[in-house]
Amino acid sequence: MALKNTVLSRPAMSSAVTITCALGLLYFGRPVLEPLVLALILSLVISPLIRVFNRWGLGFFTSTVVSLLLVGASVAAVGAVLALQLVSVTKELPHYRSAIHTKIERIQELTERPFVRLAAELNAVSPLAKSTGHTAAAGLPRNAMQPIPVEIRTPVPAARDTVARFVSVISGPVGEAGLVFVLLVFILLEHESLRERAVRLAGQGDVSRTMRTLVHAAEGVSRFFFSQLIVNIIFALTVSLGLWLLQVPHALLWGSLSGLLRFVPYVGALVAGLAITVFVAAIDPGWTLALSCMALFAALEVVVANIVEPKVYGHSSGLSPLAVIVSALFWGTMWGPAGLLISTPLTLCLVVAGRHIRALEAITILFADTPGVSEAERFYHRVLAGSSTAIIEHAQAYLRRNSFARYCDHVLLPGLDLAMRDRALGLIDQAQQDRIRGTVIALADTLAQAASGSRYGAWRRRKVSLAEANIGAHLRHAREARLGTFQGSLDVPLHSVILCASLANDRDEFRTELLVLALREVCGDVRSIVLGQPQPEPVTEKGGLVGTAFIIYPDEAALDEWRVLAGELREYLPDATLVTIRHRTGVSPSHQSAVEQSVDIVLRSFEEGLAFVTPEKSSAAKR
């Protein structure tokens, strides 16, 4: 890819001035931006509920009002219950004071005892310790005056001061919550007007892209947030039930705290588990109950994070794990606790927008769970790096879900075409070419061994010399050594053999052997030959054994030679159907027409080749 097409080459995204201004706007504009962003995210959370009421026949305004009242009543009820629980915990803390002091003293004793003993041993052998002890034993001088003890007492605050302090503490959060609620109401009621304004700002020329972005944000992202809310509520109820069964006081409070903190990625669940463990350790004389609660919380978190969440709304949050941590660090630094709480949904909104807005594309590339490259491009990147182990492991996983023909059509051959294109442009040096060849040899040999063993799970890598430059010839010779010159018995029915033919060059022979491996997954008798070389007797004298003959689609430079050899193949096999497979697009019409005149049918992929030779299996798979 040329440098002018990369994200890093765009001045708007690489300008330090632009980034600095954006960071300054986020930091100093916090009083305005924070409640606005919170209201926007909450509107995305409530939108699925409004759509549900709309489907039930309620109008938009009625659905919005009902949703707001329902959500507000739920939040108020939960807040009242949690407030009562918190007051009760505060009243009961003095009863747990003795247990807390005992646990703290025990922990201090266990942690400080080695250091105290070490200090005592060092003081015992130190000359300075002896002189200090002698001075202390001598006591104070006879005429020294004894110090007068001084006691400082804090005055008891008046009732008016206490009320004023309490109001000042809660006025900030309550006022901000009220502002967020007002913004939320207007955003929900005027969402269509806001959408039209966004379209006008983007311009009439980008209406389609703008609408697509808004639809993804309003439906896909809101569905994720709503699903996350439901999962965390169920998690909170499950934790509360588990703690109640273990007879932990105020189980509902700690369960609700754990559900709320799960909105903070990674760190939230850890803090919630630690808080529950510390509280239980403080109220229980022993350690059994604390360890049981910690095990319960850890088991629930593992199940929800690795089983429930991927099934409900996909793997994680659509962000890479590192991106989640970085976004939490960034927004927490910018906007404090509120930024930490909304870091994941806010970053996810930016990632979704970056798929459609060019200026935000860099955020999508850096933070999305996938880097936005195709399977073929990923294969090419790995083969350039010589990561043969990663390539083979990916192929193993891919072939468990798909056919080998599909792997060739979508991963292997497009990836090698990228390598051939860059090689023609002089973008690959000799060391990289050797690395590519060695990796492809290892992959091809492993695939051939797996195919002969009929199971992809039992792959065994065998070292192949880099001197074996023609990989296709290497694979064909290995099969000929195992099965004979014509790679199988001649005692077969007429038209039962599928023959794959190629020209005598690296490209065609390699593609031919790949096609043989792909066809052997569904066909019992597939063999290969090289045109322009002495052919086995069954091809020249017993052509009736062959029912279908595949010949690799030629390059333009080899078209004339290919047409001559294709004509000879038709003379050898007059009753066989001659087929070629064209993967590439952009072939010139004259070249395509010349190829079509030499064969009976032109297919577009190995998968179509499999469907052509086994139509009954293909139709059964579709049914």
N, C-alpha and C positions, 0 to 999 in steps of 0.2 A: 504494500500500500504506500502510495506516495506521501511525502511529508505534508503536502498541502491538504490532504484529506484527513489528517489526524486531528484529534481534539486539541492536543497540546500546541498545534500550530496556529490556533485561532487567537488573535490578539485579545479579544474580549474576555477570554477565560484565563489567559496567561498574564494579563496585566496586573502587576502588584498594586497599582493604584485602585483598580476596581475591587480587588479582594479586600484591600484595607478599608475602603469606604463601606463595603458590605458588612464587614465585621464591626466597624464603628457604629453603623446604623443599628445592628442587632443589639449591641451592648448598651448604647446610650438611649435607644428607643424602646428599652424594655418596658417602661410603664405603659406604653401604648400598644406595643406589639404583643406582649405576653397575654393580656386578657383577650385580645382579638384572635390569636392563634388557638388559645384554649377553647374559645367559643366555636371556632371553625371545626376543630377536632371533635368536640362534643356534638356538633351538628351532623358530622359523618357517622357518629355512633348511633344517634337517634334516627337517622334517615331510614334504616331498614324497618324500624317499628312504624314509622309514618306510612311507608309503602304497604305494610301489612294491613293497617287500618283502611288504606285506600282500596285495597283489593276486597275488603269486607263491605264496601259500599259507602263508606263515609267520604265526605268531601275533603278537599285538601286542607282547608282552614280548620275544619272540625278534627281531622286526623292529627294535625299539628298541635292543637290545643289539648286534645285528649292525651297525646304522647307526652307533652310537657307536664301535664298534671300527674300522669302516672309515674313518670320518672321523678318529678319533684316530691311526690308523696313517698315513693320508695326511699329516696335519699334521706328525707326528713325522718322517716320511721327508723331506718338503720342508724342514722346519726343520733337519734334520741336513745335508742337501746345501747349504742356504744358509749354515749356520754354517761348513762347510768352505770354501765359496767366499769367505766374508768373511775367514776367517783367511788364506787364500791371498792375497787382495788386500792385507791388512795387511802380509804379508811382502814383497810385491813393490813396495810404495810407495817404498822407498828407491831402487829401480832407475829409477823415473820422476822422481826428484827433480830431476835436471838439466833434463829437458824441461819440468817444471813451472816451475822458476826462469826458464828462457829465455822461456817464454810470458808469465809474469808481468811480466818486465822489458820485453818487447816491448810488452805492453799498457800498462804504465805510461808507457813512452816515447811511445807514440802519444797517450795521453790527457793527459799532463802537459806535453808539449813546448810546446803553444800558451800555456799559462799561465806556464811558465818564461820563455819569450821575452817575454811581455807584462810580467812582473815585472822582467826585466832592462832593458827599454826605459824603464819607469817610474823605476827606480832611477838610470838614467843621466841623466835630466833633473831629478832631485829634488835640491835643495840639501841636504836632510837626509842624503842618501846620501853626498854629498861630505864633509860634516863627520864622519860616522861612519867613513868610510874613513880620514880623516886621523888620527882618534883611535886606530884600530886599528893604523895604521902606527907610531905612536909607541911601541908596546910597553908592557910593564909598568913600573911605577916600579922604581928601582934597589934599594930596600930591601924590595920585596914578596917574600913567601915562596911558593915553589912548592907547589901542593896535592899531598897524598899520595894516590896511587891506592888504592882500597879494593875488594877482590874478595869477593863473597858467593857461597858455595858451598852448594848444597842437599844435605843428607845423603842418602845412599842408603837407601831404605826397606828394612826387614828383610822376609824372606819371610813372616813371620806377619802383618805389617801389610798386605802386598799381598793375601794371601788374605782377610783380614777385610774389606778395602775391596771386593774383588770380590764376596764373599758379600752385603754390605750393598747393593750395586748391584742384584744380580739377585734378591734375596729378595723385594723388593716386587712386581715384575711376575710372578715365578713364583708367589708366594703368591696374588695376585689371580687369575691364570689357573687355579690349582687351585680357588679358591672358585667361579669362574664354571663350571668343569667340574662340580663337585658340584651346584650349583644347576641346571645344564642337565639332569643325570641325573634329578633328582627332578621337574623340570617335565615332562620327556618321559614319565616313568613314571606321573605322577599328573595327566596333562592332563585326563582325564575328571572326576576329582574337582575340579580347579580350575574346570572349566566349570560344574559343578553349584553350586559356591560363588558364582561370578559371577552365576548366575541367581538364587540366593537373595538376594544383595545387591541386585540390581536389583528384586526383588519379583516375586511371582507374576503381577501384572497386566501386566508388561512382558516376559513370557517370550519371546514371538514376536520382539520387537525385539532382545532380548538375544541370542537364538540366531542371528538374522540377522547381527548384528554380529560375533559370535564366528566364524561360518562364513566371513564375508568376510575376517576377519583371518587365520584358519587356512589358508584355501585361496588366496584371491586374492593377499594380501600375501606369503605364503610362496612362492607360485609366482613372483612377481616377484623375490624375493630369490634363490631358487634359480637362476632364469634369469640374473640378474646375476652370480652366482657363476660359472656356466658360461661366460658371455661373457668375463669377466675372466680366467679360466684360459686360454681359447683365445687371448685377446689376449696374455697373458704368454708362452705358447708360441710364438706368431707372432713377437713381438719378439725372443725368445731365438734363434729360427731365423734371423731376419734379421741380427742382430748376429753370430751364428756364421758366416754366409756372408760377412759383411764382415770376418771374422777379428778381431773385438773380443774381448779376453780376458774371461773370466768372463761370458759372454753369458747363462747361466742365471740368475746373480745379478741382473743388471740387468733381464732380462725379468720375473722374479718380483717385483722391486721395483716395476716399472711396473704389473703386474697388481694388486698390493696397494694401491698409491696411487690406482688408479682408483676405489676405493670412496669416496675423498674427492672430492666433487663439484667439477668444474672445476679447482680448484687442484691436486688430486692428479696429474692427467695433465700439467699444466704443470711441476710439480716433478720428476716422473719424467723427462720429456724433457730438462729442464735438467741434471739430475744425469748422465744418460747423455752428453750433449754435453760437459759439463765434464770427465768422466772420459776420454773419447776424445781430447779436445783436450790433456789432460795427458800421455797416453802416446804420442801421435803427433807427430812433429816438425812436420808441416805442418797445414793446415786442411781438406784434402779429405775425410779420413775423418770428421771431426767434423761437417762439413756434410752428408755423405751419411747419417750416422746420424740427424741431426736431421730431414732430409727424409723418411727412412723412418718414423720415429716419428710425424711430423705426418701423413703420408699414411694410416697405419694408424688413427690416432685419428680422423681425419675420416671414413673409411669406416665404422668401428665405430659412432661416435656418430650418424651421419646415415643409415646404411643398415641396418646389422646390428641395432642396438638397437631402432629403431622396428618392425622386422619380428618380432623375437623377443618383446619384452614391451611393445610400444606406445611411443608418443612419450614420450621422456625417462622420468621416474620417477613420473608422475602428479602432479608438483608443477610450478608455474610456475618458470622460470629464476630470477627474483628471489627466490622463496621458498626455492629451494635454497641460494642464497648467504646469505640471512638466517638460515636454520636452521643452516647450518654456522657462521656467526659466533656465533649464540646458544649452541649446544651446545658449541662450542669454548671459549667464554668460561666456561661453567658447569662443564664437566667436562674441559677440557684436550684432549690428543690423542685420548683415547678418545671424548670427545664429538664431536670433529670426524669421527672415523671412522664413527660410528653416526648422524650427524645426519640423513642422508637417510632411512634406514629407520625411524628413530624418528619423524620428522615425518610420514612416509607412514602409519605406524600411527595417529597422531593424526588425520590427515585422513580415513582410512577410518572411524575410530570416530566422527568428527564428523558423518558422514552419517546416523548412527542415534542418537547421544546428543546431546540438545539443548544440554547444557552445553558441548560441544566444537564446536558448529556454527560458531562464529566462526572457529575454526582452519581448517575446511574451506573457508569462504568466502574467507579471506585467502590460503591457501597452495595450494589445488587448482589444477591446470592450467587448469580452466575455472571461471568464477565461479559456476556453478550457475544461470544464467539460460537461458531458452529462446531459440530463434532469433527468435521473435516479440518477446520482451522486448528482446533485443539490437537488433532493428530499431527498436523504439520509442525506445530510448535514443539511438540514432544519429540518428533523425529529429528528436528534440527538440534535439539539438546541431547540427542542420543539416549533418551529415557525409554529404553526398550522394555524394561520391567513394567513401567507404568502403562505403556501401550498394550502389552500383553494382558495385564490385569484388566484394563478397560475393555479389551476385546472379549475376554472371558465373561465379564459381566454383561456386555452387550449381547453376546450370542446366547446367553441364557434366556433372553427375552425375545430375540429376533433371529431371523435366518442369517446364514453366512452370506447369501446373496444380497440381503439388505445392508449388511456391514460393508460389503464391497461398494455398493451403489452410493451409500450416504457418507461413508467415513474413509475407507482405504483409497479408492480410486480418485475421489475429489481431492483428498489430501496430497496424493502423489502428483496430481495435475498442478496443484499449487507449487510444488517443488520443481516440476519441470518448467513451469512458467518463469519462476525466479531464476532458475539456472540459465534459461535462454536470454534473460535480461542481464546476466552477469552479476546477480545479487548474492550468489552463493559461492564461497571460496572452496578450494579443494578439500580442506579439512572438513568442512560441513558436508560436502558431497560424500566423502568417505564415511562420515558418521551416519548419514542418511542410508547409504547402501548397507552398512553393517546392521543397522536397526531393522531395515526391511528384510534382510536375509534371516535374521533371528526370528522375526515375526512370521515370515512365510514358512520357515522350517517347522516352527512350533505349530502353526495351523495345519500343516500337512500331517504331522505326527498325531494331532488331535483327531483329524478326519480319519486316519487309518485306524485309530483306536475307537472311533465312533462315539467318544465322549469328550466334551470340552472341559469337564472338571478335572481330568487327569492329565493335564499338560505337563510335558517334561521338556525343558529347554536343552538343546544340544548345540554345542559350539560349531559354527560353520565358518570356514575360512573366507576371508574377505577377497581372496583371489578368485573365488567362484563368482565372477562378475555377473554372468547370466543366471539370474535367480530362477527364471522359468525353466531353463535347461536343467538346472540342478534338481528341481522338483520332479521333472519328467524322468530324468535318469534314475532318481531314487525309486519312482514307481515302476519303471521298467525292470530295475534290478529285483524288485519284489514280485512282479506279476508277469514278467516276460516282455518280449519285444513289442507285441501289440497289446500289452497290458491286460491280458485276460484270455480266457479259453475261446477257441473257435467253434465249440459245440454249443451254439446259441441259436435261437430262432431268427428267421429273416426279419430285417428291419427293426431289430431290438436294440442295436448298438447306437449310442449317441456319440458322434465324433466331433471333436473340437480341433480346428486347424488354425495355424498361424504362420506368418512369415518368419524367417530366421533372423530375428533381432530381439534385443532385450525386452523392449516394450511389449511386442505381440506375444512372445512366448510366456512372459510373466502373466499377462492378462488371460491367456489361454488356460494356464494352470489354475488361476483363480476361478475361472468359469467351470473347470472340471470339478474343483472342490465344491463349488456351489451346487452344481447339478447332482453330484453324488449324494447330497443330503436327501434327495427325493427320488432319484433314478438309480437303478441297480447297476447299469453297465454304461459307463462314460469313459472314453479314451481320447488320446490326443496324438497329433502328428505335427510335423513341421514341413510346410510346403517348400518345394525347391530342393529337397533332399530325397535320396532313395527311399521309397515308401515300402512298408511291410506288405507281404503278399496278400493279406485279406483286403487291403485297400485297392490294389490294382486288379486282382483276379476274383475276389469274393465281395464285391461292393454291395451285394444284396443284403449283407448283414447289417448295413448302416441304414437307419431310417431317417435320422436328422443329422445334418452337418452344420456346425456353427463355425463361422470364420470371423476373426477379429476385424473390426472396422478399421480401415487404413488411414494413415496420415496422408496429407495431400502430396508430400514428397514421394511417397511410395505407391501412389495410386496406379501408375502404369504397370509396375511389377505385380501389384496385387490383383489387377484385372486378368493378367495372363495366368497367374497361378490359380485364381478362382475358376477360370475356364477349364484348366486341367483337372481341378477337383470335380467339376461337374461331369467331365468325361469319365473319371473313375467311378463316380457315383450317380449314374443317370436317374435312378429311381428315388434318391434321397432328396429331402427338402433342404435347400440351402438357405441358412439364416445368418444374419449379422446383427450386432448390437452396437448402437451408436449412443454413447453416454454424453458426449459433448454437444453443446449448442453453438450456434454461430457458424456452422459449416456452410461454405459457399454453395449456392444452388447447383452449379455445374458439377461440383464434386459429389454432392448428394445424388444427383441424377445418374452419374456414371456408376456409382455404387449400387443403386437400386436396379439398374439394368443387368447387373451381374449376379444377383441373388433373387430368391423367391420372396423374402420378407425381411423388413428392417424393424428391429425392436429397439427400445430405448433404455433398457436396464436388464440386469441379471434376473431381477424378480419377474420381469415379463418373460424372460427365457424359461424360467421354471414353470410359469403358468402355461407357456406354449407347449412344453413337452409333457406336462401333467395336467391337462384341463380338468379332469374329474376331481383331482385333489384341490385345485384352485376354487372350483365351484362349491365344493363341500366346505372349504374354509370360509367362503363368503356367507354360506347359509348358517 
